[in-house]
Amino acid sequence: MSLVQGNNNATYLDHGNIAAINGATALSIAFWAWGGAAVSISDIAKGTLHFFDMGGTREYQIREAGIWTLITAENTVPVEDWRHFGMVYDGTQPATSRITIYMDAISRPLTGINTTLPQGSDAATTAPTSLPSSASAVQVGNSNVSGVIGHLRFWTAALTQAEIAQEQHRYWAFRQTNLVLDAPYDDQLAARDYSGNGNHGSWSSLLSPVIQRQGPPVSYGGKVLVTG
C-alpha cells in the first residue's frame, strides 16, 4: 500500500507532534517512494526539519531549513520507479558521519548544496548532536506534492544497515523496539499508525478524489491510495 497525493499543498497528512522526536539524539526513518516529476515527490517534515525533500535534480535532501542541508548525488530518486529509502541519524557520531541515507539498503555519499563539501565540512553541512524540539506536527505531503509514499516508519534509534535492509520488503515493521510510527497507508483514508503509539494521520483537507493503484513490492503486495 502507498499514499499518492495530488496538487501541491491541496491535501496532506498530519501525524501530530510526535514528542519522542523532539530533542532526539537518534532517529531512523524507512519508507518507499515512487518518483514523479522533479521537485514533486511528497515531503516528509516536522516544522523546519525536512527528513525527505527531493531536489530539482532528483537528489534526496535532509535539512533543517536555513541552517544545514545534506544531499545525495543527482538522480538518487529515480523517475517512475519504486525505491526503498532509509535515513539514519546518530548524534553521538562525529560530524562527518551523523547522517546516513540508504537507497535499497545501500548507503549514498552526502554533501552540502556545494557538492565539493562533504558532510561535516562546515556548519551548513553539519547535523547537530540532537534534533531540534518543535511543537510542529510530522506532515507528509505539505510541499513538493504529487509523489508516492508508502510504509512510513520512524524509530528513535539509529538502525544498522542490516536492519534497514530487513525492513525493506516487510509489510509490518520487523523492529518493534523504539518504533514510534508505522503507517503503511493501507487503510483508505484512515492513515493509521500501527506502532501502538496512536500517531495516526489526519487529513488537512480532502480536495481531490481518491483512486487506488498497486503498491510497492512488500511481502503482501497491495494497493495505492491516490488523491488528485
C-alpha positions in Angstrom: 0.0 0.0 0.0 1.0 3.6 -0.5 -0.3 7.1 -0.4 -0.2 9.2 -3.5 -1.1 12.9 -3.2 -2.4 15.4 -5.7 -1.8 19.0 -6.3 0.8 20.9 -4.3 -0.4 21.5 -0.7 -4.0 20.7 -1.6 -4.2 17.7 0.7 -1.6 16.5 3.2 -1.3 14.2 6.2 -0.7 15.4 9.7 0.6 12.8 12.2 0.7 15.2 15.1 3.6 16.4 17.2 5.4 13.1 17.8 7.1 14.2 21.0 9.7 11.4 21.0 11.4 13.0 18.1 11.9 16.3 19.9 15.5 16.6 21.1 16.3 13.0 20.0 19.9 12.0 19.6 19.0 9.1 17.4 16.3 8.7 14.7 15.7 6.3 11.8 13.1 6.6 9.1 12.3 4.0 6.4 9.8 4.3 3.6 9.0 3.5 0.0 8.8 6.3 -2.7 7.9 6.4 -6.3 9.5 9.4 -8.1 7.4 11.6 -10.3 8.5 14.8 -11.9 11.4 16.7 -10.4 10.5 18.6 -7.2 7.2 16.8 -6.9 7.6 13.9 -4.6 5.9 14.2 -1.2 7.9 15.9 1.5 8.2 14.3 5.0 8.8 17.0 7.6 8.4 18.2 11.1 8.4 22.0 11.1 11.7 23.3 9.7 13.2 19.8 9.8 12.8 18.0 6.5 13.5 14.3 6.6 12.9 13.8 2.9 12.7 16.5 0.3 13.6 15.8 -3.3 15.5 18.5 -5.0 15.4 19.7 -8.6 18.0 17.2 -9.9 16.3 14.3 -8.1 18.6 14.3 -5.1 17.5 13.2 -1.7 17.7 16.2 0.7 17.6 16.2 4.5 17.8 19.6 6.1 16.9 22.0 8.8 15.7 24.9 6.8 18.1 27.8 6.8 20.7 26.0 9.0 22.1 22.9 7.3 21.4 20.7 4.3 22.8 17.4 3.2 22.1 15.9 -0.2 22.8 12.7 -2.2 24.0 12.7 -5.8 21.7 13.6 -8.6 19.1 11.1 -9.7 19.1 9.2 -6.4 15.3 9.3 -6.6 14.6 7.7 -10.0 11.7 8.6 -12.3 8.6 6.4 -12.1 10.1 3.5 -10.2 9.7 2.3 -6.6 12.7 2.7 -4.3 13.1 2.0 -0.6 14.8 4.7 1.4 16.3 4.8 4.9 17.6 7.8 6.8 19.6 7.1 10.0 20.7 9.9 12.3 23.0 9.3 15.2 24.0 12.5 17.1 26.7 10.6 19.0 28.8 10.1 15.9 31.4 12.5 14.5 30.1 15.4 12.4 31.3 13.7 9.3 29.0 10.6 9.8 25.9 11.7 11.8 23.5 11.0 8.9 23.4 8.1 6.5 21.0 7.9 3.6 20.2 4.4 2.1 18.6 3.6 -1.2 17.6 0.0 -1.4 19.8 -0.6 1.7 22.9 0.8 0.0 24.4 3.9 1.6 24.8 7.1 -0.5 27.5 9.7 0.0 26.3 13.1 1.4 27.4 16.6 0.6 26.1 20.0 1.2 24.5 22.2 -1.5 28.1 23.0 -2.6 28.8 19.4 -3.8 32.6 19.8 -3.1 31.9 19.9 0.6 31.1 16.6 2.2 29.1 16.1 5.4 30.7 17.8 8.4 32.9 20.1 6.4 31.3 23.3 7.7 28.2 24.5 9.7 26.0 24.3 6.6 26.8 20.6 6.2 26.8 19.5 9.8 23.8 18.0 11.6 23.5 18.8 15.3 24.2 16.4 18.2 20.5 16.4 18.9 17.4 17.2 16.8 15.6 20.4 17.4 12.4 20.4 19.6 9.3 21.8 18.0 5.6 21.8 18.6 5.1 21.2 14.8 3.5 18.0 13.5 5.0 15.4 11.4 3.5 16.0 8.0 3.6 14.1 4.8 3.0 16.0 1.5 2.7 19.6 2.7 5.2 20.7 0.0 6.5 19.3 -3.3 3.5 17.1 -3.7 2.3 14.6 -6.2 4.7 11.9 -5.3 4.1 8.5 -3.8 5.0 7.5 -0.2 4.3 4.1 1.4 5.1 2.1 4.6 6.5 5.1 6.5 8.3 4.1 9.8 10.1 6.1 12.5 12.3 4.7 15.2 14.0 6.7 18.0 17.2 4.7 17.4 20.0 4.5 14.9 19.3 1.4 12.8 22.1 -0.5 11.2 22.4 -1.1 7.5 21.3 -4.7 8.1 18.2 -3.5 10.0 17.3 -1.1 7.2 17.6 -4.0 4.7 15.4 -6.1 7.0 12.6 -3.6 6.8 12.7 -3.1 3.1 10.2 -5.8 2.0 8.2 -6.3 5.2 4.6 -5.2 5.3 4.9 -4.5 9.0 7.9 -3.2 10.9 10.2 -6.0 11.9 12.0 -4.0 14.6 9.4 -3.1 17.3 11.9 -1.6 19.8 11.9 2.2 19.7 9.2 2.1 17.0 7.1 5.3 17.2 5.3 5.3 13.8 4.4 2.5 11.4 2.0 3.8 8.8 1.6 1.5 5.8 -1.2 3.7 4.4 -3.2 0.6 3.6 -6.5 1.6 5.1 -8.2 4.0 2.8 -8.2 7.5 4.4 -7.5 6.3 8.0 -3.7 6.6 7.7 -3.4 4.8 11.0 -0.3 4.2 13.0 0.2 0.6 13.8 3.1 1.0 16.2 0.8 1.2 19.1 1.6 4.9 19.9 -1.5 6.4 18.4 0.3 8.7 15.9 -2.5 8.3 13.4 -2.6 10.6 10.4 -5.4 13.1 9.8 -6.1 15.0 6.5 -5.6 18.7 6.2 -8.4 18.6 3.6 -9.9 16.3 1.0 -9.8 18.5 -2.0 -9.1 15.7 -4.5 -10.9 12.5 -5.5 -9.4 9.2 -4.3 -8.4 6.3 -6.5 -6.2 3.2 -6.0 -3.1 1.8 -7.6 -0.7 -1.0 -7.0 1.8 -0.5 -4.1 5.5 -1.2 -3.7 7.0 -4.8 -3.6 6.4 -5.6 0.1 5.6 -9.1 1.2 1.8 -8.8 1.0 1.5 -6.5 -2.1 -1.4 -4.1 -2.0 -3.0 -1.1 -3.5 -2.1 2.6 -3.5 -4.2 5.5 -2.3 -4.3 8.3 -4.8 -5.7 11.8 -4.4 -5.7 14.1 -7.4 
